Amino acid sequence: MGRMDKRVAIVTGGAGYLGRSHALHLASEGAAVVVADLADGSSVVEEIKAAGGKAISVITDVSDEDSVQGMVDATLSEYGRIDALLNNAAIVNGIQKPWTDISTEEWRRNIDVDLTSMFLCCSAVFPTMKAQSYGRIINISSGTVVLGFPNFLHYVSAKSGAVGFSRALASEVGSDNVTVNTIMVGLFPHDLPGIDIETVTQQCVAMQAIKRVGLPEDLSAALTFFLSEDAGWITGQSIAVDGGLVRTGG
Ligand SMILES: NC(=O)c1ccc[n+]([C@@H]2O[C@H](COP(=O)([O-])OP(=O)(O)OC[C@H]3O[C@@H](n4cnc5c(N)ncnc54)[C@H](O)[C@@H]3O)[C@@H](O)[C@H]2O)c1
C-alpha cells in the first residue's frame, strides 16, 4: 500500500527537473499522476508506466485560464477525481539579472506564470475538491524569499506571494477539508541557462547546515506527506526543505 493509493495528483511543471522527480515519486506511492507542463511530459509518463504506475501528460500553460481548465477536464475525464495539486511550474531559466534590467514585460510574465497560475489552478480544481470533501494543495515557493536573494526580484516577489496566497487560501477552504501548504525549496542545482549555478551553489552550500548539494529526492518525503491523508490537520503552513539553508521559517 502506498500513501497515495487511489489518489489522483496533478503536478504542474511535471516535465521539469524537480517536477519529473515529484511525478515519479507520487506515482510510486500509488497516485495516478497528471503531468501538466508547457513542455512535453510524455517521457515522464513513459517512465512512470514502465515502473508500473499510472500517468497521463497534458500540455498546459498554467498562466492561461482556458488551458488550466483543459488540464482539469482532461484529469476528470481520465481519472474522475482530483485529490492533490502540486503547483510546481515556474519560470526558472534566464531569470538572474539586476532588478534594473528586468523589463515590465518580464516582470508581468513571471508574476503570471509563478503566482497567478496558483490562483488559476486552485480555482479550477476547487469545485472538484469541494464536491469530494477532500483536497491537498502544495504551492512551491523558494528559500530566496526568506534570504532576499539578489538578482531575482521578479521571481522572489512571485514566490513571496505564494506564501501569503497559501496561508489565506487555507483559511477559506479548510471547512471543505482542503489543505494548502507551501514548500520553500532550497537550491537543487541543475543546468539553468542564464543562471550562474556554480556561484549560487557555492554560496548556498556554504550557508546550509547540511553541507551537500540537494537532490530532487530530498523533497519527496515532505511532498508525499503534505499531499497524503496523513497531513489532514496541517494547513496554511510553510516548510523549508533545503538542507538548513533558511533557519527562520517562512
Ligand atoms: N531548482 C532549484 O534550485 C529551485 C529552488 C527553489 C525553488 N524551485 C522551484 O521548484 C520548481 C521547479 O523548478 P525546477 O528547478 O525543476 O525548474 P525547471 O525549469 O526544470 O522546471 C519548471 C517547469 O515548469 C514548466 N513551465 C514553465 N512555464 C510554464 C507554463 N506557463 N505552464 C506550464 N508549465 C510551465 C517548464 O516547462 C518546466 O518543465 C519551481 O517552482 C521553482 O521555482 C527550484
The ligand as an ORCA input file, in Angstrom:
! r2SCAN-3c Opt
* xyz 0 1
  N      15.920     24.052     -8.734
  C      16.027     24.866     -7.692
  O      17.128     25.095     -7.140
  C      14.822     25.546     -7.119
  C      14.988     26.372     -5.998
  C      13.887     26.980     -5.429
  C      12.629     26.757     -5.974
  N      12.495     25.963     -7.067
  C      11.162     25.798     -7.606
  O      10.928     24.447     -7.933
  C      10.040     24.378     -9.062
  C      10.659     23.513    -10.157
  O      11.876     24.097    -10.579
  P      12.958     23.310    -11.451
  O      14.266     23.617    -10.867
  O      12.530     21.897    -11.629
  O      12.866     24.109    -12.845
  P      12.554     23.570    -14.320
  O      12.752     24.742    -15.222
  O      13.330     22.337    -14.593
  O      11.013     23.195    -14.233
  C       9.989     24.145    -14.374
  C       8.939     23.543    -15.277
  O       7.852     24.479    -15.370
  C       7.432     24.445    -16.724
  N       6.740     25.687    -17.074
  C       7.283     26.924    -17.256
  N       6.321     27.779    -17.633
  C       5.168     27.083    -17.677
  C       3.836     27.417    -18.010
  N       3.483     28.667    -18.378
  N       2.900     26.447    -17.949
  C       3.239     25.179    -17.590
  N       4.481     24.799    -17.286
  C       5.431     25.754    -17.328
  C       8.696     24.266    -17.539
  O       8.403     23.791    -18.851
  C       9.466     23.282    -16.697
  O       9.200     21.949    -17.075
  C       9.784     25.828     -9.490
  O       8.594     26.291     -8.892
  C      10.964     26.572     -8.892
  O      10.678     27.926     -8.658
  C      13.567     25.360     -7.661
*
